[in-house]
Amino acid sequence: MATHDRSRTLDTETNAPDEFERLRRFILYHLGGFTLGLVRVNDPRQRDGVIASLAEALAAADARLVRVDLANRYPGGLRNALRNDPDARAALQDPARAALALVGLEHLIEAEPDETGRPPFAAALNVERDALHAALPLPIILFLTDHAMDRLDLAAPDFFDWYSGVFRLRPAGAPELTTASRLAEPRQPYETGSLSPGTRQERLDFLEDRRAELAQQAGPEARLRLAQVLKEMGELYAGLPEFHNRQLAVPSLKQAAEIFREEGHKSDEAGALETLGGVCYWIDDYKQSRRRYEAALPLYREIGSRLGEANCIQSLGDVHVRLSEYALARQRYEAALPLYREIGSRLGEANTYTAFGDLSLAEEDFTAARERFEQALPIYREIGARLGQTYVALQTARALLGLGEKRQAVEALEQGAALARSIDGQPNLNAILQLLKQAREKE
């Protein structure tokens, strides 16, 4: 499979600004006491954008939102999970003006049942609920996919008797499969967001029948056709918005990669593994995502695909950021940048500068973040990557606000808003407008 410049977009729009405002007011109203809010959101990019915007909105009100990621962790209960998280512990030491945003719960809710027949974490929520009131004097917001919410309802029915609010964030368009959080056109070949749900399902039904036929046939040619069918099925499942459909992509892509490996088709194997890494990243399984990218990387090197190598290295950097391994992330980005320059991938180069900027923001090094975004912006303009420009405008403003340069932040946001309005779907516009409102109030 040929590897192309990846399409990386970050759309922090909720398509429901009133729902965002309800959620903001809900948190502010309940500061200083225990309350539980549930947010239904299926796209983790959208979820992350909402959390970032909420954190900024609360900071403007002299409060703070602490994100706690429970992906790849297996605590016995919520109290134990928060005790073991340093950021959560810090918030609980001074809870009067703090709130918690919990993500990565899907794997806990889907864990193997205990002797009660219920997943341990979900069962503990029922048992702990009275103790939580006393132990956690602050608002707790659980961000859950529709599937996880439904599963939690079945596994812990009493749990739903004591939440205080439910918020539904509608999808902001077709979800992207790519692991990074950036850019623009063109789309990856395996991203099938242009297909309608009905057409996608018809194709899946056809491929399922074809898979069953090929599974009964012998010989290398039939096995290769089977691998191609499995790979396409995985890509189609990965393009569906529901969390459980994304999970269905995993076994198809794993089997496809295994067949490609057995038949010696290294390029196809690398492509399947890279796609699988993107799926695992999307469903918050960062350790598996890292494993798949690390498996694809030497294959791309062996076949001489410099772009595939660079994309995997940058994706690994994004995974390290999710795992709070910032030093490793920086090493990955530093390795990817000269590769993109060597092959003349201006899009990849701009992506890497933006990734550096995002990393610097996470480390609150606002000067370095601004410098990196300023390096990315002219490249996005040069190649006509308007989505990249809107994202950089948003992130540059965040860096400028961190430096106290409010007027310049307002100018960057106004330019970003004008550009976002000119693009179909108006990507990032809501997030830009929310931050613009806060920046103007600070002037």
BELHUWO-V926468 format. One record per residue. N is the residue number from 1. RES is the residue in one small letter. SS is DSSP state (a for helix, b for strand, c for the rest). PSI is psi in whole degrees, -180 to 180 (none if undefined). Layout:
n-><N N>
res-><RES RES>
ss-><SS SS>
psi-><PSI PSI>
//
This chain:
n-><1 2 3 4 5 6 7 8 9 10 11 12 13 14 15 16 17 18 19 20 21 22 23 24 25 26 27 28 29 30 31 32 33 34 35 36 37 38 39 40 41 42 43 44 45 46 47 48 49 50 51 52 53 54 55 56 57 58 59 60 61 62 63 64 65 66 67 68 69 70 71 72 73 74 75 76 77 78 79 80 81 82 83 84 85 86 87 88 89 90 91 92 93 94 95 96 97 98 99 100 101 102 103 104 105 106 107 108 109 110 111 112 113 114 115 116 117 118 119 120 121 122 123 124 125 126 127 128 129 130 131 132 133 134 135 136 137 138 139 140 141 142 143 144 145 146 147 148 149 150 151 152 153 154 155 156 157 158 159 160 161 162 163 164 165 166 167 168 169 170 171 172 173 174 175 176 177 178 179 180 181 182 183 184 185 186 187 188 189 190 191 192 193 194 195 196 197 198 199 200 201 202 203 204 205 206 207 208 209 210 211 212 213 214 215 216 217 218 219 220 221 222 223 224 225 226 227 228 229 230 231 232 233 234 235 236 237 238 239 240 241 242 243 244 245 246 247 248 249 250 251 252 253 254 255 256 257 258 259 260 261 262 263 264 265 266 267 268 269 270 271 272 273 274 275 276 277 278 279 280 281 282 283 284 285 286 287 288 289 290 291 292 293 294 295 296 297 298 299 300 301 302 303 304 305 306 307 308 309 310 311 312 313 314 315 316 317 318 319 320 321 322 323 324 325 326 327 328 329 330 331 332 333 334 335 336 337 338 339 340 341 342 343 344 345 346 347 348 349 350 351 352 353 354 355 356 357 358 359 360 361 362 363 364 365 366 367 368 369 370 371 372 373 374 375 376 377 378 379 380 381 382 383 384 385 386 387 388 389 390 391 392 393 394 395 396 397 398 399 400 401 402 403 404 405 406 407 408 409 410 411 412 413 414 415 416 417 418 419 420 421 422 423 424 425 426 427 428 429 430 431 432 433 434 435 436 437 438 439 440 441 442 443>
res-><m a t h d r s r t l d t e t n a p d e f e r l r r f i l y h l g g f t l g l v r v n d p r q r d g v i a s l a e a l a a a d a r l v r v d l a n r y p g g l r n a l r n d p d a r a a l q d p a r a a l a l v g l e h l i e a e p d e t g r p p f a a a l n v e r d a l h a a l p l p i i l f l t d h a m d r l d l a a p d f f d w y s g v f r l r p a g a p e l t t a s r l a e p r q p y e t g s l s p g t r q e r l d f l e d r r a e l a q q a g p e a r l r l a q v l k e m g e l y a g l p e f h n r q l a v p s l k q a a e i f r e e g h k s d e a g a l e t l g g v c y w i d d y k q s r r r y e a a l p l y r e i g s r l g e a n c i q s l g d v h v r l s e y a l a r q r y e a a l p l y r e i g s r l g e a n t y t a f g d l s l a e e d f t a a r e r f e q a l p i y r e i g a r l g q t y v a l q t a r a l l g l g e k r q a v e a l e q g a a l a r s i d g q p n l n a i l q l l k q a r e k e>
ss-><c c c c c c c c c c c c c c c c a a a a a a a a a a a a a c c c c c b b b b b b c c c a a a a a a a a a a a a a a a a a c c c b b b b b b c c c c c c c c a a a a a a c c a a a a a a a a c a a a b b b b b b c c a a a a c c c b c c c c c b a a a a a a a a a a a a a a a a c c c b b b b b b c a a a a a a a a a a c a a a a a c c c b b b b c c c c c c c c c c c c c c c c c c c c c c c c c c c c a a a a a a a a a a a a a a a a a a a c c c c a a a a a a a a a a a a a a a a a a a c c c c a a a a a a a a a a a a a a a a a a a a c c c a a a a a a a a a a a a a a a a a c c c a a a a a a a a a a a a a a a a a a c c a a a a a a a a a a a a a a a a a c c c a a a a a a a a a a a a a a a a a a c c a a a a a a a a a a a a a a a a a c c c a a a a a a a a a a a a a a a a a a c c a a a a a a a a a a a a a a a a a c c c a a a a a a a a a a a a a a a a c c c c c c c a a a a a a a a a a a a a a c>
psi-><129 143 132 163 131 148 118 114 149 114 103 11 141 -16 16 69 -33 -37 -39 -43 -39 -44 -43 -47 -36 -47 -47 -39 -35 8 138 -2 160 133 159 127 144 129 121 117 130 -23 116 -27 -42 -44 -47 -38 -40 -43 -42 -42 -39 -42 -41 -41 -40 -36 -35 -22 20 39 169 145 123 121 131 118 115 8 139 18 156 61 156 -20 176 -43 -43 -40 -43 -34 -32 -2 121 -38 -41 -41 -41 -40 -37 -19 -24 72 -6 -34 37 157 156 137 114 127 171 25 -13 -42 -34 -41 -29 4 162 138 153 -163 -18 -10 4 149 137 -45 -44 -41 -38 -31 -39 -46 -37 -5 -39 -38 -32 -37 -42 -34 -21 79 59 160 137 125 119 124 115 145 164 -44 -44 -38 -44 -40 -39 -37 -39 -40 -28 68 -33 -23 -36 1 -11 16 160 -15 145 135 132 119 113 152 145 43 180 130 146 148 -22 153 -23 178 29 -110 -132 -157 156 170 155 149 -34 -4 120 37 -18 -15 140 156 -39 -44 -40 -44 -39 -43 -40 -41 -43 -45 -33 -42 -41 -38 -45 -39 -49 -29 -22 -8 153 168 153 -35 -44 -37 -39 -40 -39 -43 -41 -40 -46 -40 -44 -39 -43 -41 -37 -44 -39 -23 -3 150 -23 142 -43 -29 -39 -38 -34 -23 -28 -54 -36 -45 -37 -44 -40 -46 -39 -43 -45 -39 -46 -33 0 21 84 -35 -46 -38 -45 -43 -41 -40 -40 -43 -41 -38 -39 -39 -47 -38 -44 -37 18 19 76 -33 -42 -36 -47 -43 -42 -42 -40 -29 -35 -32 -51 -27 -45 -38 -40 -39 -2 24 96 -35 -42 -40 -47 -43 -41 -41 -44 -39 -39 -36 -42 -39 -44 -38 -44 -32 10 29 72 -37 -42 -39 -44 -41 -41 -47 -39 -29 -34 -36 -50 -28 -46 -40 -41 -40 0 25 94 -36 -46 -37 -45 -40 -42 -40 -42 -39 -43 -43 -44 -41 -44 -36 -44 -32 3 31 83 -31 -47 -38 -47 -42 -42 -42 -35 -26 -34 -38 -49 -28 -44 -41 -42 -41 3 27 87 -33 -41 -39 -42 -39 -43 -37 -44 -48 -35 -41 -39 -41 -42 -40 -38 -28 -1 12 74 -42 -45 -35 -42 -43 -44 -41 -39 -41 -42 -39 -42 -41 -42 -37 -22 -4 141 132 -10 60 140 3 -46 -44 -40 -45 -38 -45 -35 -42 -44 -40 -40 -36 -25 -16 none>
//
